């Protein structure tokens, strides 16, 4: 699976942004998908994830209620809608894919097999 993230940019606090991740491969619908982010000088952290079926979603506490992850298996796409952005959301955002039989540790970046190249989101105050 090859992943290509897009949609990043420079926005002001309170604005919205939607990230997109395009996936190649016929088996996209069998992969759990996640979004992670990495701010300068910090480790890559979990943001959100969605199960292969789209039936379950998971969010890190800092983004709950503001971010929404979704997927379109027919288009091999996964999205991250980000609302009420804050300066602390500034980071490079990565999409990732994994093939697991359950949602075990879906937040753990080491369980993901494939990664996109990242897209930069900068939120100014």
SERO-4910 file (N, C-alpha, C, O; in steps of 0.05 Angstrom, whole numbers):
BEGIN
 pado doro    nc1    nc2    nc3   cac1   cac2   cac3    cc1    cc2    cc3    oc1    oc2    oc3
  Unk    A     17    -24      0      0      0      0     18     25      0     36     28     16
  Unk    A     12     43    -18     26     68    -19      7     90    -11    -16     90    -20
  Unk    A     16    109      5     -1    129     16      9    157      9     33    161      9
  Unk    A     -9    175      3     -2    202     -4    -20    221     10    -44    222      5
  Unk    A     -9    235     29    -24    255     45    -23    282     32     -4    290     19
  Unk    A    -45    297     35    -47    324     24    -66    340     40    -81    330     57
  Unk    A    -67    366     34    -86    384     47    -76    402     69    -91    419     79
  Unk    A    -50    399     75    -39    416     96    -37    445     87    -40    451     63
  Unk    A    -31    462    106    -27    491     99    -25    508    123    -23    498    146
  Unk    A    -25    534    119    -23    554    140    -51    565    145    -63    576    127
  Unk    A    -61    563    169    -87    573    177    -85    588    203    -64    587    217
  Unk    A   -106    602    210   -107    616    235   -122    599    256   -137    582    249
  Unk    A   -116    605    281   -130    592    303   -160    595    299   -170    617    293
  Unk    A   -175    573    303   -204    573    300   -213    564    272   -236    558    268
  Unk    A   -195    564    253   -202    555    226   -204    525    224   -199    510    242
  Unk    A   -213    516    200   -216    488    195   -198    480    171   -191    497    155
  Unk    A   -192    455    170   -176    444    148   -183    415    145   -189    401    164
  Unk    A   -183    405    120   -187    377    116   -163    364    102   -155    373     81
  Unk    A   -152    345    115   -131    329    104   -142    305     89   -163    294     96
  Unk    A   -128    297     68   -136    274     53   -112    255     50    -89    264     49
  Unk    A   -117    230     48    -97    210     44   -106    191     22   -126    177     25
  Unk    A    -92    191      0    -99    173    -22    -82    148    -20    -57    149    -16
  Unk    A    -95    125    -23    -81    100    -21    -82     85    -47   -102     85    -62
  Unk    A    -60     71    -53    -60     54    -77    -64     25    -68    -60     19    -44
  Unk    A    -71      9    -85    -74    -20    -79   -103    -28    -77   -121    -13    -67
  Unk    A   -108    -52    -85   -136    -62    -86   -146    -71    -58   -170    -75    -55
  Unk    A   -128    -73    -38   -136    -84    -12   -140    -61      8   -140    -67     32
  Unk    A   -143    -37     -1   -145    -14     18   -167    -19     38   -164    -12     61
  Unk    A   -189    -30     29   -212    -33     47   -207    -53     70   -223    -56     88
  Unk    A   -185    -67     69   -179    -86     90   -160    -75    111   -154    -88    131
  Unk    A   -152    -50    108   -133    -37    126   -146    -18    145   -164     -2    138
  Unk    A   -138    -19    170   -144      3    189   -127     26    180   -105     23    170
  Unk    A   -137     50    183   -123     74    175   -120     93    199   -138     96    215
  Unk    A    -97    105    201    -93    124    223    -80    150    214    -67    151    193
  Unk    A    -84    170    230    -70    195    227    -52    200    251    -61    197    274
  Unk    A    -28    207    246     -9    214    268      3    241    261      0    251    239
  Unk    A     15    254    281     27    280    276     53    282    292     57    269    313
  Unk    A     71    298    281     96    303    295    103    332    294    107    344    273
  Unk    A    104    344    317    112    372    320    142    373    323    155    354    330
  Unk    A    154    396    316    183    399    318    193    392    346    183    402    366
  Unk    A    213    375    347    225    368    373    209    348    389    217    342    412
  Unk    A    187    338    378    171    319    393    168    293    378    174    291    354
  Unk    A    159    273    393    155    247    380    129    247    364    111    262    369
  Unk    A    128    229    345    103    225    330     82    214    348     86    195    363
  Unk    A     58    227    347     37    219    365     11    212    350      6    221    327
  Unk    A     -5    196    362    -30    187    351    -50    210    351    -51    226    370
  Unk    A    -65    212    329    -86    232    327   -114    219    325   -132    225    341
  Unk    A   -117    201    306   -143    189    301   -139    163    284   -119    160    270
  Unk    A   -158    146    286   -157    121    271   -185    112    264   -205    119    277
  Unk    A   -187     96    243   -213     85    235   -209     56    226   -189     50    212
  Unk    A   -226     39    234   -225     11    227   -230      7    197   -241     25    184
  Unk    A   -222    -16    187   -223    -22    159   -251    -18    148   -255    -10    125
  Unk    A   -271    -25    164   -299    -23    156   -310      5    158   -331     11    146
  Unk    A   -296     22    172   -307     49    178   -326     49    201   -338     70    207
  Unk    A   -330     26    213   -351     25    234   -342     36    261   -359     42    278
  Unk    A   -316     38    265   -306     48    291   -285     68    287   -268     65    269
  Unk    A   -286     89    303   -265    110    302   -253    115    329   -266    109    349
  Unk    A   -230    126    330   -215    129    355   -200    156    353   -190    164    332
  Unk    A   -199    170    376   -186    196    376   -169    200    400   -175    189    422
  Unk    A   -148    215    396   -132    223    419   -147    245    434   -162    260    422
  Unk    A   -143    246    460   -158    265    477   -156    294    467   -176    308    467
  Unk    A   -132    303    459   -130    332    451   -147    340    427   -152    363    423
  Unk    A   -156    320    411   -170    327    387   -200    318    388   -215    324    369
  Unk    A   -207    304    408   -235    295    410   -254    319    409   -251    339    423
  Unk    A   -275    315    393   -295    336    391   -287    358    370   -304    374    363
  Unk    A   -263    357    361   -254    377    340   -247    364    314   -252    376    292
  Unk    A   -236    340    315   -227    326    291   -246    303    285   -257    291    303
  Unk    A   -249    297    259   -265    274    251   -250    259    229   -242    271    209
  Unk    A   -247    233    233   -235    216    213   -257    202    198   -277    193    210
  Unk    A   -253    198    172   -272    184    156   -257    171    133   -234    176    128
  Unk    A   -271    153    119   -258    139     97   -279    133     75   -303    131     81
  Unk    A   -269    131     51   -286    123     28   -271    100     15   -253    104     -1
  Unk    A   -280     76     21   -266     53     10   -269     50    -20   -251     39    -33
  Unk    A   -290     61    -31   -294     60    -60   -273     77    -75   -266     72    -98
  Unk    A   -264     98    -61   -245    117    -73   -216    113    -62   -198    128    -70
  Unk    A   -213     94    -44   -187     90    -31   -176    115    -17   -153    123    -20
  Unk    A   -194    128     -3   -187    153     10   -194    153     40   -213    140     48
  Unk    A   -178    166     55   -184    171     83   -180    201     88   -162    214     77
  Unk    A   -197    212    105   -197    241    110   -194    247    140   -201    231    157
  Unk    A   -184    271    145   -184    281    172   -195    310    171   -181    328    162
  Unk    A   -219    313    181   -231    339    183   -223    352    209   -228    341    230
  Unk    A   -210    375    208   -199    388    232   -213    415    235   -210    432    219
  Unk    A   -228    417    257   -242    442    263   -230    455    288   -217    442    304
  Unk    A   -236    480    291   -227    495    315   -198    491    320   -189    484    343
  Unk    A   -182    494    300   -153    489    302   -140    508    322   -148    531    325
  Unk    A   -120    497    335   -105    511    355    -75    512    347    -66    495    332
  Unk    A    -61    531    357    -32    532    351    -17    506    358      2    498    345
  Unk    A    -27    493    379    -14    467    387    -20    444    369     -9    422    372
  Unk    A    -37    449    349    -42    428    329    -21    430    306    -21    412    289
  Unk    A     -4    449    307     17    452    287     35    428    287     47    421    308
  Unk    A     38    415    264     55    391    262     54    382    233     39    391    216
  Unk    A     71    362    228     69    347    203     50    324    209     54    309    228
  Unk    A     30    321    192     10    300    195     16    278    175     20    282    152
  Unk    A     15    253    186     21    230    170     -4    211    171    -17    208    191
  Unk    A    -10    199    148    -29    178    148    -14    151    147      8    149    137
  Unk    A    -27    131    158    -14    105    160    -35     83    158    -59     87    162
  Unk    A    -26     60    150    -44     37    146    -33     13    161     -9      9    163
  Unk    A    -51     -4    170    -43    -28    183    -64    -50    177    -87    -44    172
  Unk    A    -55    -75    178    -73    -97    174    -73   -114    199    -54   -128    205
  Unk    A    -94   -111    215    -97   -125    240   -124   -138    242   -143   -129    230
  Unk    A   -125   -159    258   -150   -173    261   -169   -160    281   -192   -168    283
  Unk    A   -159   -141    297   -175   -128    317   -166    -99    320   -148    -90    305
  Unk    A   -179    -85    338   -171    -57    342   -150    -54    364   -145    -33    375
  Unk    A   -137    -77    370   -116    -76    391    -95    -55    385    -83    -55    363
  Unk    A    -90    -38    404    -68    -18    402    -70     -2    377    -49      5    365
  Unk    A    -94      5    368    -96     20    343    -83     47    345    -78     60    324
  Unk    A    -78     56    369    -65     82    374    -35     80    372    -21    101    372
  Unk    A    -24     56    372      5     53    374     18     54    346     11     37    329
  Unk    A     36     72    342     46     76    315     63     52    305     65     48    281
  Unk    A     74     37    324     90     14    315     73     -9    304     84    -28    293
  Unk    A     47     -7    306     30    -28    295     22    -22    266      9    -38    253
  Unk    A     31      1    256     25      8    228     47      0    209     71      3    216
  Unk    A     39    -10    186     59    -22    168     67     -2    146     89     -4    135
  Unk    A     49     16    139     54     34    116     49     63    124     31     68    140
  Unk    A     66     80    114     64    109    121     65    126     96     80    120     77
  Unk    A     50    148     97     53    168     76     75    187     83     89    184    103
  Unk    A     79    207     66    102    224     68     97    248     87    116    262     94
  Unk    A     73    253     95     67    275    113     59    301     99     68    306     77
  Unk    A     42    316    112     34    342    103     34    361    126     25    355    148
  Unk    A     45    385    122     50    404    143     25    421    148     14    433    130
  Unk    A     17    422    173     -4    439    182      7    460    202     19    452    222
  Unk    A      4    485    195     13    506    213    -10    524    221    -25    534    204
  Unk    A    -14    526    247    -36    542    258    -25    566    272    -10    563    292
  Unk    A    -31    590    262    -20    614    275    -41    625    295    -65    621    292
  Unk    A    -30    638    315    -48    648    336    -58    676    330    -72    688    346
***
